[in-house]
Amino acid sequence: MSVEGRTVLIAGATSASGRAVARALLDAGARVIAVGSDQGRIDALEAELPGVVGERADLTDGDDVLELAMRVHARVGDVDGVAHLVGGWRGGGGIAGQTEEDYRVLERSFTALRYVSRAFWDDLVASPAGRIAIVSSTTVTAPTAGSANYTAVKAASESWMRSLAHGFAAARRSEGSGGAAAAVTFRVSALSGLEDRLATSVVDLWEADASTLNGSVRELAAG
Ligand SMILES: NC(=O)c1ccc[n+]([C@@H]2O[C@H](COP(=O)([O-])OP(=O)(O)OC[C@H]3O[C@@H](n4cnc5c(N)ncnc54)[C@H](OP(=O)(O)O)[C@@H]3O)[C@@H](O)[C@H]2O)c1
């Protein structure tokens, strides 16, 4: 088992972590679709990593995501994997400082995850090795007052991933299901310096059995 020859979509691909994941997937022989909301940053990524297929979409817009899925299917066919990296950080100020404005910004990453995972659900279920991963935060196990909005959104995203895992398991049991898919949550305290660790961990999702991976939470740490 390996990611070689698989098609993987990176949702939110233009950050340092997205670029590291794209590079590692390309090096491992995968076809990579890199999605971001800014055409200039997508163009720069395509120039930096020849072979990457860039796509611009606002992943918090349901119609944009459906149109993206149609373009991806037309350009490269079904996908085998989704690395969902749309994030963002707002925090501080204790509970009184957990503003609606900050929450609305943070909640966009969860909205994007819901749209993207539903748009590519059938692909992942039908793939012989479907994989979807997010990067959550270690604050989910120890929420602080200053990170309440952020941590609540990450906890919701983790819950969504467990629902995807349940859906994959049910699809596997049902007659006619294509293959073995898995939903995996990575947790990290801070990503800076761990981008290559994340990239390797995403590539390794295709080295392990889906039944072992599905629904798991894996902490990314240095060393
Ligand atoms: N950084 C950390 O220390 C840390 C810690 C714990 C967890 N995490 C999580 O790890 C993941 C990756 O982190 P990161 O710092 O690399 O993420 P990030 O800075 O939030 O960037 C992720 C990507 O999302 C894209 N994006 C944002 N809004 C979008 C939209 N509406 N439609 C399409 N693309 C959109 C951004 O590109 P454009 O702006 O060009 O669209 C960017 O490429 C996130 O889920 C984050 O919450 C990070």
The ligand as a MOL file (V3000), in Angstrom:
LIG
                    3D

  0  0  0     0  0            999 V3000
M  V30 BEGIN CTAB
M  V30 COUNTS 48 52 0 0 0
M  V30 BEGIN ATOM
M  V30 1 N -0.4610 26.9180 12.7650 0
M  V30 2 C -0.5220 26.2530 13.9150 0
M  V30 3 O 0.2910 26.4030 14.8260 0
M  V30 4 C -1.6470 25.2590 14.1290 0
M  V30 5 C -1.8520 24.6950 15.3820 0
M  V30 6 C -2.8690 23.7380 15.5440 0
M  V30 7 C -3.6580 23.3910 14.4410 0
M  V30 8 N -3.4460 23.9960 13.2410 0 CHG=1
M  V30 9 C -4.2890 23.6430 12.1180 0
M  V30 10 O -3.5050 23.1250 11.0590 0
M  V30 11 C -4.1200 23.4310 9.8090 0
M  V30 12 C -3.0920 24.0920 8.8970 0
M  V30 13 O -2.6120 25.2240 9.5710 0
M  V30 14 P -2.0020 26.4760 8.8320 0
M  V30 15 O -1.4660 27.3910 9.8550 0
M  V30 16 O -1.1380 26.0070 7.7240 0 CHG=-1
M  V30 17 O -3.3630 27.0330 8.2120 0
M  V30 18 P -3.7960 28.4380 7.6970 0
M  V30 19 O -2.7310 29.4410 7.8590 0
M  V30 20 O -5.1060 28.7180 8.2860 0
M  V30 21 O -3.9350 28.2300 6.1230 0
M  V30 22 C -4.5750 27.1480 5.5660 0
M  V30 23 C -4.8870 27.4060 4.1050 0
M  V30 24 O -6.2800 27.6340 4.0010 0
M  V30 25 C -6.4880 28.4780 2.8670 0
M  V30 26 N -7.8040 29.0760 3.0150 0
M  V30 27 C -8.2240 29.9200 3.9800 0
M  V30 28 N -9.5160 30.2430 3.7790 0
M  V30 29 C -9.9020 29.5800 2.6610 0
M  V30 30 C -11.1200 29.5080 1.9410 0
M  V30 31 N -12.2160 30.1750 2.3350 0
M  V30 32 N -11.1710 28.7390 0.8330 0
M  V30 33 C -10.0730 28.0710 0.4170 0
M  V30 34 N -8.9030 28.0910 1.0620 0
M  V30 35 C -8.8220 28.8330 2.1710 0
M  V30 36 C -5.3260 29.4410 2.9380 0
M  V30 37 O -4.9970 29.9460 1.6730 0
M  V30 38 P -5.6560 31.2630 1.0010 0
M  V30 39 O -5.6950 32.3390 2.0640 0
M  V30 40 O -4.7440 31.5650 -0.1180 0
M  V30 41 O -7.0150 30.8480 0.5840 0
M  V30 42 C -4.1930 28.5310 3.4040 0
M  V30 43 O -3.5580 27.9640 2.2860 0
M  V30 44 C -5.3180 24.3100 10.1340 0
M  V30 45 O -6.4910 23.5530 10.2040 0
M  V30 46 C -4.9730 24.8510 11.5130 0
M  V30 47 O -6.1150 25.2230 12.2770 0
M  V30 48 C -2.4470 24.9100 13.0520 0
M  V30 END ATOM
M  V30 BEGIN BOND
M  V30 1 1 1 2
M  V30 2 2 2 3
M  V30 3 1 2 4
M  V30 4 1 4 5
M  V30 5 2 4 48
M  V30 6 2 5 6
M  V30 7 1 6 7
M  V30 8 2 7 8
M  V30 9 1 8 9
M  V30 10 1 8 48
M  V30 11 1 9 10
M  V30 12 1 9 46
M  V30 13 1 10 11
M  V30 14 1 11 12
M  V30 15 1 11 44
M  V30 16 1 12 13
M  V30 17 1 13 14
M  V30 18 2 14 15
M  V30 19 1 14 16
M  V30 20 1 14 17
M  V30 21 1 17 18
M  V30 22 2 18 19
M  V30 23 1 18 20
M  V30 24 1 18 21
M  V30 25 1 21 22
M  V30 26 1 22 23
M  V30 27 1 23 24
M  V30 28 1 23 42
M  V30 29 1 24 25
M  V30 30 1 25 26
M  V30 31 1 25 36
M  V30 32 1 26 27
M  V30 33 1 26 35
M  V30 34 2 27 28
M  V30 35 1 28 29
M  V30 36 1 29 30
M  V30 37 2 29 35
M  V30 38 1 30 31
M  V30 39 2 30 32
M  V30 40 1 32 33
M  V30 41 2 33 34
M  V30 42 1 34 35
M  V30 43 1 36 37
M  V30 44 1 36 42
M  V30 45 1 37 38
M  V30 46 2 38 39
M  V30 47 1 38 40
M  V30 48 1 38 41
M  V30 49 1 42 43
M  V30 50 1 44 45
M  V30 51 1 44 46
M  V30 52 1 46 47
M  V30 END BOND
M  V30 END CTAB
M  END
